[in-house]
């Protein structure tokens, strides 16, 4: 008679490290990875859904305090392998991740329309696992560093920072935005009040450009603008290669509506269709953004 099934050594630990590395995409502001929906082409059937809502702004020219933030959701469906020494079985376990990120920076003018912006970032996230399917296998005693699997949850605390070069040119005939940003974030996993020795160190370098100009049409008594966007993001550290690529690029086009007369709090609303591509991955999506 075969013995009881146990998870292969390091299986849960590797997945925990992978979840933290994937959480890096959620706690670092980056247009290219702000919305992803992927499924592995391999036989393991692993799936990932990720969505981020965030942004940042400087208070005013006289008080150049910069504030940014983001909230994110992701759904990761990894496959574990349980074995009794003679047989192996694939065990699905779904992990839902919620995270929040904040940042505080200051604008230092370098020249007209160009500022250097150092930013301090912090984040907090939680991972909740669905143990209904795998409960029989996972309610066994594992090493203490894997206790979060038994409890069904893991939390993550993150800290890091970023440097930005931000160029903005605003003229009646057109507006140009160019941002060059390098971000770094360290994530540490913990459960039941203690560390589980799971962590991730990730960095992202991003170049983002946007061009806006009037179409010649007025909507709501305000100029209707067309928008052209492009971005390129490269990933380093534990983040690189987790999804099969180490860079992503996007191109997009859309329209921007000046809604300040209708909704004083919201000055402009943009509708942009984007095409994303990278090594072995491509896709398209529609985004809505607001300026306040």
Number of C-alpha atoms within 10 A of each C-alpha: 3 8 10 11 19 18 20 14 12 11 14 21 17 11 15 23 19 20 24 31 24 23 27 25 26 30 29 30 25 23 21 24 20 18 19 17 13 14 14 12 9 7 6 14 12 17 16 19 15 21 16 24 16 20 17 15 14 15 12 10 8 6 10 16 16 18 18 18 20 20 19 21 18 23 20 21 19 20 19 17 16 20 16 14 12 8 10 14 14 14 16 19 20 21 21 19 24 18 22 21 21 22 20 19 22 18 21 14 14 11 9 9 12 17 18 18 20 21 20 19 23 20 24 18 24 21 25 18 21 17 19 11 12 15 15 10 17 22 12 13 11 15 10 9 16 20 19 21 23 16 15 16 19 24 23 22 17 23 18 19 19 22 17 20 19 19 17 15 13 11 9 7 8 13 15 15 16 19 17 18 20 18 22 21 23 21 26 20 24 21 19 12 7 9 16 21 13 20 21 23 18 23 23 24 19 23 19 21 16 18 17 21 19 18 13 10 10 13 12 12 10 14 16 21 22 20 21 18 19 20 21 21 22 18 20 15 16 19 23 18 13 14 16 12 15 17 20 20 21 21 20 20 19 18 18 22 19 22 20 16 12 10 11 10 12 14 15 18 17 19 18 20 18 19 16 20 16 16 11 8 12 12 13 13 12 12 12 11 13 16 15 11
